[in-house]
Amino acid sequence: MIPTVADASRYDRAVRGTRYRFRSTWRVQAPTGEVFEILRDLAGYPRWWRQVRSVERTDDDAARLHIRSALPYTLRLTLQRRVEDPAAGILEVQIAGDLE
């Protein structure tokens, strides 16, 4: 069977309605402040997260990352800093691109 434009449209609607949640917990034996500083340095991600292939800073609060893992494709993400509160240990980014 040859796919038609209508088939592609139905598939596209089905995929857009699909939501996934990824959750990961990393336990690190290091002082909280040290971990916070490492995580806030987006340009340094390839040094400790081996799946991050490249980082391009777009401004002081954002960067584009290319991430590749066991899957045969690269995820292109933009991380935009939203909350940075070292005293509370809170660091939050908005992710856009291949994952949102």
Secondary structure, DSSP 8 states (H G I E B T S, - for coil): ----HHHHHHHHHHHHT------------S-HHHHHHHHH-GGGHHHH-TTEEEEEEEETTEEEEEEE-SSSSEEEEEEEEEEEETTTTEEEEEEEES--
